[in-house]
Amino acid sequence: MQTAFTQLIGVPLPIVQAGMAGVTTPEMVVAAANSGALGTIGGGYLSPDALRQQIRHVKSRTNRPFAVNLFIPKEIASDAADLKQIREILAPIRTRLGLDAMSNTVPQPPRFEDQLQVVLEEGVPVFSFTFGVPAPAVMDACKQQGILTLGTATTVEEALELERVGTSAIVVQGAEAGGHRGTFLPYAKEPLIGSFALIPQVVDAVSLPVIAAGGVMDGRGLAAALALGAAAVQMGTAFLASPESGAHPLYQERVKQAIETDTDVTRAYSGKLARGIRTKWMEQLATYDASIPPYPIQHYMTQEIRKRAAELGMIDYMSMWAGQGVRLATEHFVADIISDVMQEAQRVIHGLSSRWPTP
């Protein structure tokens, strides 16, 4: 099943394993790559040393192309006065979980520049990014080293911007997708455009290979995305309950039980809109939406809460990102999931061609 994507990247299959930060493990990336898909390290929260370690782990176990996904930083200014209300909101939750009062200092994320330097030094075949557009110097550095780039778009306008800056291919993220929204242009209201509506509009607007993300869980989804003009699909939720997943056991169990109505979008955990399995935390903080600071401030202000909740098995305070196709998730191995997807896609495509033969 050769497409513009497989030819560009040099992989046999038109499938990308999503780089789910905090969930993707090197074992998942290796399994995806060795199965013929593009495996992706979710490096957004990793320190440079930890990122380098994961890259080398993957390199030692596969000779296939793989990607590293990083978050494009955005300067956010916030002083103590701005954070007073959210501190008051979080205080009783911290007490309930046995945590001390919150420090006045908000932890800082790893520096994107340091993470990128690791990607360049290690010669990672594909650099994927979300939450924005890299500076021209970043794109030039990747191009000079022969590193392909994948950017995330949630609208046609964003896709056009990614094409303008020289991105190799575009991940088109529909509203069904689990995890953080990749929206980066300013909109009066967050765009939540479904995959089936968005994919063909982007395909018509750009000349780059399009990778469909959001709601693709099996071969039927792959066949449908290809029919809409996509050159590949990106899958994340489908792998959450696999043995190679780094998701907490309670998170994996909840994924296996969840149905399509169990997910919602929220800013409660990180300050950036993301889709996950609904929890009491999401419902509780929904009434305080105006007080939630932007990403990544809220992410680091709630980090200790989410970590302690996982340690105590208090699922209502854990973030469990998942897409609307969650009912179709299985606990199969990554290689088996990919194999099943490809076999089913071939059957679907063959079945359609048999049903409506060319005159």
NULOKOL-675401 format. One record per atom (N, C-alpha, C): residue in one letter; x, y, z. Coordinates in pm, whole numbers, padded with zeros to 5 digits, always signed. Example, Ala and Ser with C-alpha at 12.3 -4.5 7.8 and 13.67 -1.06 7.14 Angstrom:
BEGIN
a+01319-00569+00780
a+01230-00450+00780
a+01320-00330+00780
s+01285-00225+00708
s+01367-00106+00714
s+01290+00003+00787
This chain:
BEGIN
m+00085-00119+00000
m+00000+00000+00000
m+00089+00124+00000
q+00144+00156-00113
q+00234+00269-00125
q+00156+00399-00145
t+00196+00503-00074
t+00134+00635-00086
t+00243+00740-00089
a+00204+00864-00106
a+00303+00973-00104
a+00375+00978+00030
f+00306+00939+00138
f+00368+00938+00271
f+00473+00828+00282
t+00439+00706+00244
t+00535+00596+00256
t+00658+00621+00171
q+00639+00680+00055
q+00752+00711-00033
q+00838+00821+00025
l+00776+00920+00088
l+00850+01030+00149
l+00934+00983+00267
i+00872+00906+00357
i+00937+00866+00482
i+01026+00743+00463
g+00989+00657+00369
g+01064+00533+00350
g+01020+00423+00442
v+00889+00417+00468
v+00831+00308+00548
v+00732+00231+00462
p+00707+00104+00494
p+00616+00024+00412
p+00469+00057+00429
l+00430+00106+00547
l+00288+00120+00577
l+00248+00266+00602
p+00127+00305+00560
p+00081+00444+00578
p+00020+00467+00717
i+00098+00435+00820
i+00052+00448+00958
i+00158+00517+01041
v+00116+00614+01122
v+00204+00680+01219
v+00154+00646+01358
q+00242+00595+01442
q+00209+00576+01583
q+00230+00711+01652
a+00124+00766+01709
a+00131+00900+01767
a+00229+00906+01883
g+00301+01018+01891
g+00394+01039+02000
g+00322+01096+02121
m+00266+01008+02202
m+00185+01050+02316
m+00276+01073+02436
a+00306+01199+02464
a+00399+01232+02573
a+00348+01176+02705
g+00435+01105+02775
g+00399+01046+02903
g+00341+00907+02892
v+00308+00863+02771
v+00246+00732+02750
v+00329+00645+02655
t+00380+00707+02549
t+00461+00631+02453
t+00590+00586+02518
t+00625+00461+02498
t+00751+00405+02548
t+00842+00371+02431
p+00972+00358+02455
p+01061+00314+02347
p+01017+00180+02288
e+00963+00092+02373
e+00917-00039+02326
e+00802-00023+02226
m+00712+00072+02251
m+00603+00097+02158
m+00656+00148+02025
v+00752+00241+02031
v+00810+00299+01910
v+00880+00191+01828
v+00957+00108+01894
v+01029+00000+01825
v+00931-00098+01761
a+00826-00135+01835
a+00728-00229+01781
a+00658-00171+01659
a+00624-00043+01664
a+00558+00021+01550
a+00652+00027+01431
a+00776+00069+01455
a+00873+00081+01346
a+00902-00053+01282
n+00924-00155+01363
n+00956-00287+01308
n+00837-00352+01240
s+00716-00300+01265
s+00597-00349+01197
s+00576-00279+01063
g+00654-00176+01036
g+00643-00106+00909
g+00579+00031+00918
a+00533+00070+01038
a+00475+00203+01058
a+00585+00302+01096
l+00549+00428+01111
l+00642+00528+01163
l+00620+00540+01312
g+00711+00487+01392
g+00702+00501+01537
g+00745+00641+01578
t+00688+00690+01689
t+00717+00827+01733
t+00743+00833+01883
i+00857+00889+01921
i+00886+00914+02062
i+00813+01042+02103
g+00732+01034+02208
g+00665+01153+02262
g+00759+01225+02355
g+00835+01321+02301
g+00943+01382+02379
g+00910+01514+02446
g+00785+01559+02438
g+00750+01692+02485
g+00789+01724+02628
y+00779+01624+02718
y+00808+01650+02859
y+00943+01595+02903
l+01019+01539+02810
l+01145+01475+02847
l+01259+01575+02857
s+01346+01554+02955
s+01469+01632+02962
s+01557+01592+02845
p+01652+01676+02807
p+01742+01641+02697
p+01811+01506+02718
d+01856+01479+02841
d+01925+01352+02868
d+01830+01234+02852
a+01709+01248+02903
a+01611+01139+02891
a+01571+01118+02746
l+01558+01227+02671
l+01524+01216+02530
l+01635+01144+02454
r+01759+01180+02480
r+01872+01115+02414
r+01874+00965+02445
q+01845+00933+02570
q+01844+00792+02611
q+01738+00713+02534
q+01618+00772+02521
q+01512+00703+02448
q+01546+00688+02300
i+01603+00792+02241
i+01641+00786+02100
i+01741+00673+02077
r+01841+00664+02163
r+01944+00561+02147
r+01888+00422+02173
h+01792+00413+02264
h+01726+00285+02289
h+01656+00238+02161
v+01582+00328+02098
v+01510+00293+01975
v+01608+00257+01864
k+01714+00337+01850
k+01814+00311+01746
k+01877+00173+01760
s+01894+00130+01884
s+01961+00002+01907
s+01872-00118+01875
r+01742-00092+01853
r+01649-00203+01833
r+01574-00200+01700
t+01601-00100+01619
t+01540-00096+01486
t+01628-00017+01392
n+01627-00056+01265
n+01695+00022+01163
n+01596+00095+01074
r+01470+00096+01117
r+01364+00164+01042
r+01356+00311+01084
p+01301+00397+00998
p+01282+00538+01036
p+01188+00552+01156
f+01211+00652+01238
f+01121+00685+01348
f+01124+00836+01367
a+01032+00885+01449
a+01019+01029+01470
a+01032+01064+01617
v+01060+01190+01643
v+01052+01248+01777
v+00954+01364+01770
n+00857+01367+01860
n+00760+01476+01864
n+00792+01569+01980
l+00799+01700+01950
l+00823+01801+02052
l+00716+01910+02044
f+00703+01986+02153
f+00607+02095+02160
f+00677+02228+02126
i+00618+02302+02035
i+00672+02435+02004
i+00637+02529+02119
p+00736+02593+02179
p+00709+02676+02298
p+00641+02807+02262
k+00567+02859+02359
k+00502+02988+02345
k+00527+03066+02473
e+00572+03188+02458
e+00602+03269+02575
e+00474+03306+02649
i+00468+03269+02776
i+00351+03300+02859
i+00400+03373+02983
a+00350+03492+03005
a+00386+03569+03124
a+00273+03560+03226
s+00310+03526+03349
s+00208+03518+03455
s+00276+03545+03589
d+00220+03638+03666
d+00280+03668+03796
d+00198+03602+03907
a+00246+03618+04030
a+00183+03552+04145
a+00037+03591+04160
a+00004+03716+04133
a-00135+03762+04147
a-00227+03688+04051
d-00179+03661+03929
d-00259+03590+03831
d-00291+03447+03876
l-00201+03388+03956
l-00213+03248+03994
l-00280+03229+04130
k-00314+03337+04196
k-00370+03326+04331
k-00498+03244+04333
q-00590+03270+04238
q-00718+03202+04240
q-00704+03053+04212
i-00619+03016+04114
i-00605+02873+04084
i-00536+02801+04200
r-00446+02870+04270
r-00384+02809+04389
r-00491+02779+04494
e-00584+02871+04512
e-00692+02851+04610
e-00783+02736+04568
i-00806+02724+04437
i-00891+02616+04387
i-00824+02480+04407
l-00693+02475+04385
l-00621+02348+04393
l-00587+02308+04536
a-00586+02404+04629
a-00542+02376+04766
a-00619+02261+04832
p-00753+02260+04832
p-00823+02149+04898
p-00799+02013+04831
i-00775+02013+04701
i-00746+01887+04632
i-00610+01835+04676
r-00513+01924+04689
r-00381+01884+04737
r-00391+01829+04879
t-00471+01893+04963
t-00489+01844+05100
t-00550+01704+05101
r-00651+01684+05016
r-00718+01554+05007
r-00619+01444+04967
l-00519+01480+04887
l-00423+01381+04840
l-00298+01374+04929
g-00299+01450+05038
g-00187+01445+05131
g-00064+01520+05085
l-00084+01619+04999
l+00028+01699+04949
l+00044+01826+05032
d+00167+01872+05045
d+00193+01998+05115
d+00141+02115+05031
a+00140+02232+05093
a+00098+02351+05021
a+00186+02372+04898
m+00127+02427+04795
m+00198+02445+04670
m+00309+02549+04684
s+00423+02519+04622
s+00534+02613+04621
s+00495+02737+04541
n+00555+02849+04576
n+00529+02972+04502
n+00597+02973+04366
t+00688+02879+04345
t+00761+02871+04219
t+00698+02766+04128
v+00662+02807+04009
v+00606+02713+03912
v+00720+02647+03836
p+00726+02512+03833
p+00834+02445+03759
p+00836+02487+03612
q+00953+02483+03554
q+00970+02521+03414
q+00984+02396+03327
p+00927+02398+03207
p+00940+02283+03117
p+01081+02273+03062
p+01118+02157+03010
p+01250+02147+02943
p+01258+02248+02830
r+01376+02303+02806
r+01394+02401+02699
r+01384+02333+02564
f+01295+02383+02480
f+01278+02328+02346
f+01409+02327+02270
e+01489+02436+02284
e+01615+02446+02212
e+01710+02332+02249
d+01710+02294+02378
d+01797+02185+02423
d+01746+02051+02371
q+01613+02033+02372
q+01556+01909+02318
q+01586+01896+02168
l+01568+02006+02096
l+01592+02005+01952
l+01738+01974+01922
q+01828+02026+02002
q+01970+02000+01981
q+01999+01851+01986
v+01931+01781+02076
v+01947+01635+02085
v+01896+01568+01957
v+01781+01613+01909
v+01725+01558+01785
v+01824+01575+01670
l+01885+01693+01661
l+01980+01720+01553
l+02108+01639+01571
e+02159+01635+01693
e+02284+01562+01718
e+02268+01412+01693
e+02151+01359+01727
e+02129+01215+01711
e+02084+01179+01569
g+02063+01278+01485
g+02024+01251+01347
g+01892+01175+01337
v+01794+01215+01415
v+01663+01149+01411
v+01603+01167+01270
p+01551+01061+01209
p+01503+01071+01071
p+01388+01170+01050
v+01296+01177+01150
v+01177+01262+01135
v+01155+01341+01263
f+01136+01472+01248
f+01102+01559+01360
f+00959+01604+01343
s+00873+01564+01437
s+00734+01609+01432
s+00710+01708+01545
f+00621+01802+01520
f+00598+01908+01619
f+00451+01945+01624
t+00414+02004+01736
t+00276+02048+01754
t+00274+02173+01841
f+00160+02239+01848
f+00138+02363+01923
f+00197+02486+01854
g+00242+02474+01730
g+00297+02592+01666
g+00380+02559+01544
v+00458+02658+01502
v+00546+02647+01386
v+00688+02681+01431
p+00786+02597+01400
p+00924+02627+01440
p+00977+02751+01370
a+01076+02812+01430
a+01142+02927+01370
a+01212+02883+01241
p+01231+02976+01146
p+01298+02941+01020
p+01433+02872+01042
a+01508+02913+01143
a+01638+02853+01170
a+01625+02705+01203
v+01517+02669+01272
v+01492+02529+01307
v+01464+02448+01182
m+01377+02501+01097
m+01343+02430+00973
m+01466+02417+00884
d+01549+02521+00880
d+01671+02517+00798
d+01767+02411+00851
a+01781+02404+00983
a+01872+02307+01043
a+01828+02164+01011
c+01698+02140+01018
c+01646+02007+00985
c+01671+01974+00839
k+01646+02071+00754
k+01663+02050+00610
k+01809+02020+00576
q+01899+02091+00639
q+02042+02072+00612
q+02088+01933+00652
q+02024+01875+00756
q+02063+01742+00801
q+01977+01632+00741
g+01888+01668+00649
g+01803+01568+00586
g+01696+01512+00676
i+01659+01589+00780
i+01554+01546+00872
i+01419+01594+00819
l+01327+01501+00799
l+01194+01535+00752
l+01112+01592+00867
t+01013+01675+00836
t+00934+01741+00940
t+00785+01717+00921
l+00716+01694+01031
l+00571+01676+01032
l+00511+01778+01128
g+00421+01863+01081
g+00355+01961+01167
g+00208+01928+01183
t+00147+01976+01290
t+00007+01947+01320
t-00081+02068+01291
a-00193+02043+01220
a-00289+02148+01186
a-00429+02103+01226
t-00508+02199+01271
t-00648+02169+01305
t-00745+02246+01216
t-00691+02325+01122
t-00772+02400+01026
t-00696+02407+00894
v-00767+02444+00788
v-00702+02463+00658
v-00600+02576+00668
e-00634+02683+00738
e-00544+02797+00752
e-00412+02755+00815
e-00418+02672+00917
e-00295+02624+00981
e-00216+02534+00887
a-00285+02451+00810
a-00217+02365+00714
a-00142+02447+00610
l-00203+02553+00564
l-00139+02641+00467
l-00014+02707+00526
e-00020+02743+00654
e+00095+02803+00721
e+00209+02701+00732
l+00176+02576+00762
l+00277+02472+00771
l+00342+02447+00634
e+00262+02450+00530
e+00317+02434+00396
e+00409+02551+00362
r+00370+02671+00402
r+00447+02791+00371
r+00587+02785+00432
v+00600+02729+00553
v+00730+02728+00620
v+00815+02608+00578
g+00763+02522+00491
g+00845+02414+00438
g+00834+02281+00508
t+00722+02257+00577
t+00700+02128+00641
t+00691+02017+00536
s+00743+01899+00568
s+00745+01788+00472
s+00607+01725+00453
a+00530+01713+00560
a+00395+01656+00555
a+00316+01714+00671
i+00184+01703+00663
i+00097+01768+00762
i+00006+01667+00830
v+00010+01665+00963
v-00084+01585+01041
v-00209+01670+01061
v-00321+01623+01008
v-00448+01695+01019
v-00526+01635+01134
q-00540+01711+01241
q-00600+01660+01365
q-00748+01698+01373
g-00834+01597+01361
g-00977+01620+01376
g-01017+01632+01522
a-01138+01679+01545
a-01186+01700+01682
a-01199+01571+01760
e-01206+01457+01690
e-01221+01328+01757
e-01095+01284+01832
a-00982+01343+01795
a-00853+01296+01844
a-00838+01311+01995
g-00771+01216+02055
g-00741+01225+02197
g-00620+01312+02222
g-00604+01358+02346
g-00489+01439+02382
g-00506+01585+02347
h-00396+01658+02354
h-00400+01802+02334
h-00430+01841+02190
r-00507+01947+02176
r-00534+02003+02045
r-00408+02074+01996
g-00380+02059+01866
g-00261+02120+01810
g-00283+02261+01756
t-00397+02320+01785
t-00430+02454+01734
t-00323+02555+01774
f-00277+02635+01676
f-00173+02734+01709
f-00203+02874+01658
l-00294+02889+01563
l-00332+03024+01520
l-00442+03077+01611
p-00452+03209+01629
p-00555+03265+01718
p-00694+03258+01657
y-00786+03203+01731
y-00926+03197+01688
y-01014+03247+01802
a-01125+03309+01767
a-01217+03358+01870
a-01270+03243+01953
k-01289+03127+01888
k-01334+03007+01956
k-01252+02890+01903
e-01214+02802+01995
e-01130+02688+01956
e-01198+02607+01845
p-01130+02588+01730
p-01190+02511+01622
p-01193+02362+01656
l-01309+02302+01647
l-01325+02159+01674
l-01390+02096+01550
i-01312+02087+01443
i-01363+02039+01316
i-01337+01889+01305
g-01440+01813+01273
g-01428+01668+01263
g-01338+01625+01149
s-01279+01507+01163
s-01185+01458+01063
s-01244+01448+00923
f-01366+01394+00912
f-01425+01374+00779
f-01450+01506+00708
a-01476+01613+00784
a-01495+01744+00722
a-01361+01809+00690
l-01262+01790+00778
l-01136+01862+00766
l-01040+01802+00665
i-01029+01670+00661
i-00928+01606+00575
i-00941+01647+00429
p-01060+01631+00365
p-01066+01666+00222
p-01043+01814+00195
q-01081+01901+00289
q-01059+02043+00270
q-00909+02076+00272
v-00835+02012+00362
v-00690+02034+00366
v-00624+01973+00243
v-00668+01852+00205
v-00612+01786+00087
v-00626+01874-00037
d-00740+01940-00048
d-00764+02028-00163
d-00681+02156-00157
a-00639+02195-00036
a-00573+02325-00019
a-00422+02319-00027
v-00362+02203+00002
v-00216+02193+00007
v-00166+02088-00092
s-00037+02093-00119
s+00022+01995-00211
s+00107+01892-00138
l+00109+01898-00005
l+00190+01806+00075
l+00110+01681+00113
p+00178+01570+00147
p+00107+01454+00199
p+00034+01488+00329
v-00089+01442+00340
v-00172+01468+00458
v-00185+01340+00539
i-00165+01352+00670
i-00178+01240+00762
i-00302+01264+00848
a-00399+01176+00841
a-00526+01194+00911
a-00516+01145+01055
a-00549+01231+01150
a-00546+01196+01291
a-00681+01228+01355
g-00731+01135+01435
g-00858+01158+01504
g-00963+01056+01465
g-00990+00962+01553
g-01097+00864+01531
g-01058+00742+01451
v-00932+00733+01407
v-00889+00616+01329
v-00842+00508+01424
m-00915+00398+01428
m-00887+00290+01522
m-00865+00155+01455
d-00902+00143+01328
d-00892+00013+01262
d-00877+00032+01112
g-00886-00079+01038
g-00867-00074+00895
g-00975+00002+00822
r-01095+00003+00877
r-01202+00082+00816
r-01168+00230+00819
g-01110+00274+00929
g-01070+00414+00941
g-00958+00448+00844
l-00862+00357+00828
l-00753+00381+00733
l-00808+00389+00591
a-00895+00297+00554
a-00952+00298+00419
a-01030+00426+00394
a-01107+00469+00495
a-01186+00592+00481
a-01097+00714+00465
a-00988+00720+00543
a-00897+00834+00534
a-00830+00840+00397
l-00790+00725+00346
l-00729+00720+00213
l-00830+00765+00107
a-00956+00724+00124
a-01059+00763+00028
a-01081+00914+00028
l-01057+00980+00143
l-01073+01124+00153
l-00951+01201+00102
g-00847+01128+00064
g-00729+01192+00008
g-00607+01192+00097
a-00619+01140+00219
a-00503+01133+00307
a-00403+01031+00253
a-00276+01052+00286
a-00171+00959+00244
a-00129+00865+00356
a-00182+00888+00477
a-00151+00804+00592
a-00246+00842+00705
v-00242+00762+00812
v-00319+00794+00932
v-00225+00796+01052
q-00262+00873+01152
q-00190+00872+01279
q-00282+00815+01385
m-00234+00715+01458
m-00315+00645+01557
m-00249+00653+01694
g-00328+00687+01795
g-00277+00694+01931
g-00361+00615+02028
t-00490+00649+02036
t-00581+00581+02129
t-00581+00430+02108
a-00564+00387+01984
a-00564+00244+01952
a-00455+00168+02025
f-00347+00238+02065
f-00234+00171+02129
f-00230+00190+02281
l-00325+00264+02338
l-00317+00299+02480
l-00318+00179+02574
a-00395+00075+02538
a-00408-00041+02627
a-00317-00156+02586
s-00226-00132+02493
s-00134-00238+02449
s-00032-00268+02558
p+00029-00387+02556
p+00132-00419+02656
p+00251-00324+02651
e+00277-00261+02536
e+00390-00169+02524
e+00358-00028+02573
s+00233-00002+02608
s+00192+00131+02652
s+00249+00164+02789
g+00285+00291+02807
g+00331+00337+02937
g+00221+00396+03022
a+00096+00384+02978
a-00016+00435+03055
a-00030+00358+03186
h-00070+00427+03292
h-00094+00366+03423
h-00195+00251+03406
p-00179+00141+03481
p-00273+00028+03469
p-00420+00068+03484
l-00451+00161+03576
l-00590+00205+03592
l-00638+00283+03470
y-00549+00359+03411
y-00577+00432+03287
y-00608+00332+03176
q-00524+00230+03163
q-00547+00129+03059
q-00680+00057+03080
e-00709+00026+03204
e-00835-00044+03233
e-00954+00044+03198
r-00943+00172+03228
r-01053+00265+03196
r-01071+00277+03045
v-00960+00276+02970
v-00967+00281+02824
v-01044+00160+02771
k-01017+00044+02827
k-01083-00079+02780
k-01232-00081+02812
q-01272-00003+02913
q-01414+00002+02952
q-01490+00116+02886
a-01418+00215+02837
a-01481+00339+02792
a-01559+00322+02662
i-01658+00409+02643
i-01736+00413+02520
i-01726+00553+02462
e-01783+00571+02343
e-01763+00695+02268
e-01815+00821+02338
t-01911+00805+02429
t-01966+00921+02499
t-01889+00957+02626
d-01783+00885+02656
d-01710+00905+02781
d-01598+01008+02773
t-01573+01063+02654
t-01465+01162+02644
t-01521+01304+02634
d-01436+01397+02671
d-01473+01538+02662
d-01345+01620+02646
v-01360+01746+02606
v-01244+01835+02596
v-01240+01924+02719
t-01119+01951+02767
t-01101+02025+02890
t-00969+02099+02892
r-00964+02206+02972
r-00838+02276+03000
r-00794+02250+03144
a-00868+02170+03216
a-00849+02155+03360
a-00711+02104+03398
y-00655+02015+03320
y-00528+01954+03360
y-00406+02035+03318
s-00414+02099+03203
s-00291+02159+03149
s-00305+02305+03108
g-00427+02356+03099
g-00447+02492+03051
g-00465+02499+02901
k-00444+02387+02831
k-00464+02381+02687
k-00573+02277+02660
l-00659+02307+02564
l-00770+02218+02537
l-00720+02080+02495
a-00775+01976+02557
a-00735+01839+02528
a-00855+01748+02548
r-00858+01637+02472
r-00968+01541+02485
r-00923+01420+02568
g-01003+01388+02669
g-00972+01273+02751
g-01098+01213+02811
i-01081+01101+02878
i-01194+01036+02945
i-01239+01125+03061
r-01369+01148+03066
r-01427+01241+03163
r-01403+01194+03307
t-01364+01288+03393
t-01340+01260+03534
t-01410+01365+03620
k-01418+01338+03750
k-01475+01436+03843
k-01392+01564+03844
w-01260+01550+03827
w-01172+01667+03821
w-01214+01759+03708
m-01238+01703+03590
m-01279+01784+03475
m-01411+01854+03503
e-01505+01784+03563
e-01636+01842+03592
e-01624+01950+03699
q-01539+01926+03798
q-01522+02022+03908
q-01460+02152+03859
l-01357+02142+03774
l-01287+02262+03730
l-01355+02331+03612
a-01458+02268+03556
a-01528+02331+03443
a-01589+02465+03483
t-01630+02475+03608
t-01691+02599+03656
t-01588+02709+03681
y-01459+02671+03680
y-01353+02768+03704
y-01271+02795+03579
d-01327+02768+03461
d-01250+02773+03337
d-01178+02907+03318
a-01243+03017+03356
a-01184+03149+03336
a-01062+03171+03426
s-01051+03092+03533
s-00941+03109+03627
s-00821+03020+03594
i-00837+02928+03500
i-00729+02834+03468
i-00622+02904+03385
p-00499+02907+03432
p-00392+02972+03356
p-00359+02893+03230
p-00295+02956+03132
p-00267+02890+03006
p-00158+02783+03018
y-00151+02699+02917
y-00045+02599+02907
y+00089+02671+02884
p+00200+02627+02946
p+00212+02508+03029
p+00201+02534+03179
i+00160+02655+03219
i+00156+02687+03362
i+00064+02591+03437
q-00059+02574+03389
q-00153+02485+03456
q-00100+02342+03459
h-00034+02300+03352
h+00022+02164+03348
h+00116+02141+03465
y+00204+02237+03490
y+00301+02218+03597
y+00242+02247+03735
m+00136+02325+03740
m+00070+02348+03869
m-00010+02225+03913
t-00051+02143+03820
t-00130+02024+03855
t-00046+01896+03849
q+00081+01908+03815
q+00165+01790+03795
q+00172+01702+03919
e+00197+01763+04034
e+00207+01686+04158
e+00076+01617+04192
i-00035+01684+04166
i-00166+01626+04194
i-00187+01500+04110
r-00158+01510+03980
r-00179+01396+03891
r-00086+01280+03926
k+00037+01312+03962
k+00133+01208+03999
k+00091+01137+04126
r+00052+01213+04230
r+00010+01152+04356
r-00119+01071+04337
a-00211+01123+04256
a-00335+01051+04230
a-00307+00914+04169
a-00211+00909+04076
a-00174+00782+04014
a-00113+00687+04116
e-00031+00742+04206
e+00031+00659+04311
e-00074+00600+04404
l-00180+00679+04432
l-00285+00635+04525
l-00398+00562+04455
g-00394+00557+04321
g-00502+00492+04246
g-00631+00570+04247
m-00621+00702+04264
m-00740+00788+04264
m-00765+00839+04122
i-00839+00761+04048
i-00852+00782+03904
i-00919+00914+03868
d-01001+00969+03957
d-01072+01092+03926
d-00982+01215+03917
y-00857+01203+03963
y-00764+01316+03953
y-00652+01288+03854
m-00662+01178+03781
m-00564+01145+03678
m-00610+01197+03543
s-00514+01237+03458
s-00549+01273+03321
s-00539+01147+03235
m-00645+01120+03161
m-00651+00998+03079
m-00692+01037+02938
w-00595+01085+02861
w-00625+01131+02726
w-00669+01015+02637
a-00776+01036+02562
a-00827+00934+02471
a-00921+00999+02371
g-00930+00941+02251
g-01015+00995+02147
g-01153+00933+02147
q-01238+00982+02060
q-01377+00937+02057
q-01393+00794+02005
g-01290+00738+01945
g-01297+00599+01900
g-01258+00500+02007
v-01252+00543+02132
v-01198+00463+02242
v-01268+00328+02259
r-01395+00317+02223
r-01466+00190+02237
r-01397+00078+02158
l-01324+00116+02052
l-01261+00018+01964
l-01120-00021+02008
a-01072+00035+02120
a-00937+00003+02168
a-00930-00141+02216
t-00815-00204+02194
t-00792-00342+02240
t-00664-00347+02322
e-00641-00460+02387
e-00517-00478+02463
e-00417-00563+02386
h-00430-00568+02254
h-00337-00644+02171
h-00201-00577+02166
f-00101-00653+02126
f+00033-00599+02106
f+00030-00501+01989
v+00122-00404+01992
v+00126-00302+01888
v+00139-00364+01750
a+00228-00462+01735
a+00248-00526+01605
a+00120-00592+01555
d+00044-00652+01646
d-00080-00718+01607
d-00187-00616+01567
i-00191-00505+01638
i-00287-00400+01603
i-00258-00348+01462
i-00133-00320+01435
i-00095-00268+01303
i-00126-00370+01194
s-00093-00497+01219
s-00122-00602+01122
s-00272-00613+01095
d-00352-00609+01202
d-00498-00618+01187
d-00552-00499+01107
v-00499-00380+01135
v-00543-00260+01063
v-00517-00275+00913
m-00398-00318+00878
m-00363-00331+00737
m-00446-00438+00667
q-00465-00553+00732
q-00544-00660+00671
q-00689-00616+00651
e-00744-00549+00752
e-00883-00505+00739
e-00897-00398+00631
a-00801-00306+00624
a-00806-00201+00521
a-00804-00262+00382
q-00719-00363+00363
q-00712-00430+00233
q-00845-00497+00199
r-00907-00560+00300
r-01036-00625+00276
r-01143-00523+00240
v-01143-00411+00312
v-01243-00307+00286
v-01227-00251+00145
i-01104-00216+00111
i-01079-00159-00022
i-01112-00259-00132
h-01073-00385-00112
h-01103-00489-00211
h-01254-00511-00221
g-01320-00510-00106
g-01465-00530-00105
g-01539-00421-00180
l-01493-00296-00164
l-01558-00186-00234
l-01537-00194-00384
s-01412-00231-00422
s-01384-00240-00565
s-01461-00356-00629
s-01486-00461-00549
s-01563-00574-00601
s-01710-00540-00612
r-01758-00455-00519
r-01899-00419-00518
r-01931-00324-00632
w-01837-00235-00660
w-01860-00139-00769
w-01745-00147-00868
p-01740-00252-00949
p-01629-00269-01044
p-01625-00157-01145
t-01504-00128-01191
t-01486-00025-01294
t-01553-00070-01423
p-01636+00016-01487
p-01705-00024-01611
p-01603-00058-01720
